[in-house]
């Protein structure tokens, strides 16, 4: 078996229901699950591929072990994940249909077409693509 080379940089999301989050990201962002590891009855770690990039996630564990909390525990998040796609409308609509909430509707900006969502786990996503012609 060939060892997989990890991505040089990958966001690591902490969520309050890891297995449900895996299902959401598959439906919302067409994520492919690369690997998962259970730990103490929870999702200890998962790696997903989304649109050519990687993202990692796990359930929340004591902050003394991980150093992080979920957006649910914090009452919000401190980051936005920017997802560059070829068709912002179809990606945005699919994520909303899967359960993401619209923070900022899609709009053509000087840098492209962009809209902002929050997923059911409190993480913010900017969907960015070419402007409509």
GUGU-297001 format. One line per field, with one value per residue (C-alpha): x, y, z; residue in one letter. Coordinates in nm, 4 decimals, m for minus. Example, Ala and Ser with C-alpha at 12.3 -4.5 7.8 and 13.67 -1.06 7.14 Angstrom:
residues 2
u = [1.2300/1.3670]
v = [m0.4500/m0.1060]
w = [0.7800/0.7140]
type = [a/s]
This chain:
residues 133
u = [0.0000/0.1346/0.1441/m0.0603/0.1248/m0.0708/m0.1722/0.0828/m0.1871/m0.5351/m0.7934/m0.8905/m1.2526/m1.3842/m1.7541/m2.0175/m2.1334/m1.8546/m2.0398/m2.3324/m2.0822/m1.9231/m2.2646/m2.3357/m2.0033/m2.0595/m2.4032/m2.3167/m1.9697/m1.9433/m1.6710/m1.4898/m1.3912/m1.0251/m0.9992/m1.1685/m1.0510/m1.2855/m1.1724/m1.3604/m1.6924/m1.6539/m1.4954/m1.1318/m1.0165/m1.1264/m0.9685/m1.1917/m1.1224/m1.3334/m1.2876/m0.9210/m0.8332/m0.8254/m0.9948/m0.9681/m1.2202/m1.2994/m1.5471/m1.4775/m1.2554/m1.1363/m0.9585/m0.6700/m0.5958/m0.6742/m0.6491/m0.9683/m1.3455/m1.6354/m1.8207/m2.1152/m1.9034/m1.7568/m2.0856/m1.9383/m1.6297/m1.3128/m1.2503/m1.4051/m1.3143/m1.2954/m1.3955/m1.3057/m1.5254/m1.6085/m1.9844/m2.0606/m2.4369/m2.4539/m2.2164/m2.3992/m2.7433/m2.6338/m2.4940/m2.8149/m3.0241/m2.8064/m2.8752/m2.6317/m2.7740/m2.7178/m2.5228/m2.4648/m2.6410/m2.4366/m2.3396/m2.0990/m1.8091/m1.4928/m1.3049/m1.5763/m1.9106/m1.9245/m2.1721/m2.1252/m2.2815/m2.2688/m2.2817/m2.4875/m2.1720/m2.1106/m1.8274/m1.8447/m1.7803/m1.7289/m1.8188/m1.6272/m1.6405/m1.6361/m1.8902/m2.2030/m2.1917]
v = [0.0000/0.3414/0.6046/0.9117/1.2429/1.4976/1.8323/2.1068/2.3140/2.2062/2.3686/2.1537/2.1979/2.0911/2.0071/1.8965/1.5883/1.4556/1.1736/1.3984/1.6608/1.4077/1.3450/1.7189/1.7967/1.5113/1.6488/2.0210/2.0285/1.6911/1.5944/1.2649/1.1052/1.0040/0.8566/0.8474/0.7381/0.6834/0.7776/0.7194/0.6717/0.9916/1.0979/1.1359/1.2506/1.2622/1.3902/1.5036/1.6171/1.9076/2.0456/1.9425/2.0653/1.8920/1.9680/1.7794/1.7571/1.5907/1.5973/1.8292/1.6890/1.8598/2.1849/2.0749/1.8048/1.9825/2.3538/2.4278/2.4443/2.4158/2.7252/2.5946/2.6052/2.9440/3.0991/3.1728/3.1157/3.3116/3.2110/3.1772/2.9025/3.0303/2.7732/2.8712/2.6925/2.7149/2.7676/2.9536/2.9327/2.5532/2.5050/2.7667/2.6245/2.2678/2.3748/2.5605/2.2581/2.0434/2.2711/2.5640/2.9047/3.2084/3.4881/3.6849/3.6023/3.5479/3.8697/3.9728/4.1602/4.3107/3.9835/3.7433/3.6024/3.5449/3.4419/3.3478/3.0570/2.9096/2.5328/2.3497/2.3251/2.6998/2.7231/3.0061/2.9410/3.1891/3.0387/3.2240/3.1782/3.3701/3.6475/3.5705/3.6784]
w = [0.0000/m0.0975/0.1738/0.0830/0.0868/0.2935/0.1477/0.2162/0.3870/0.4946/0.7209/1.0197/1.1262/1.4654/1.4706/1.7201/1.5234/1.3041/1.1323/1.0398/0.9213/0.6854/0.5322/0.5035/0.3314/0.0847/m0.0066/0.0077/m0.1467/m0.3234/m0.0736/m0.1072/0.2213/0.2055/0.5539/0.8923/1.2359/1.5288/1.8784/2.2018/2.0213/1.8205/1.4940/1.5949/1.2521/0.8899/0.5710/0.2859/m0.0661/m0.1915/m0.5431/m0.5551/m0.2056/0.1299/0.4557/0.7817/1.0620/1.3909/1.6709/1.9615/2.2357/2.5544/2.4745/2.6963/2.4376/2.1096/2.1828/1.9862/2.0252/1.7838/1.6621/1.8669/2.1856/2.0947/1.9862/1.6410/1.4320/1.3673/1.0065/0.6628/0.4194/0.0620/m0.1986/m0.5562/m0.8108/m1.1799/m1.1236/m0.8015/m0.8510/m0.8695/m0.5716/m0.3648/m0.4450/m0.3666/m0.0280/0.0588/m0.0435/0.1858/0.4847/0.4721/0.5622/0.3419/0.5083/0.1900/m0.1380/m0.4511/m0.6215/m0.8954/m0.7350/m0.8842/m0.8046/m0.9262/m0.8205/m0.4440/m0.1790/0.1853/0.3745/0.7218/0.7470/1.0133/1.2287/1.2393/0.9853/0.7273/0.3592/0.0754/m0.2599/m0.5298/m0.9064/m1.2316/m1.2771/m1.4756/m1.8348]
type = [x/x/x/x/x/x/x/x/x/x/x/x/x/x/x/x/x/x/x/x/x/x/x/x/x/x/x/x/x/x/x/x/x/x/x/x/x/x/x/x/x/x/x/x/x/x/x/x/x/x/x/x/x/x/x/x/x/x/x/x/x/x/x/x/x/x/x/x/x/x/x/x/x/x/x/x/x/x/x/x/x/x/x/x/x/x/x/x/x/x/x/x/x/x/x/x/x/x/x/x/x/x/x/x/x/x/x/x/x/x/x/x/x/x/x/x/x/x/x/x/x/x/x/x/x/x/x/x/x/x/x/x/x]
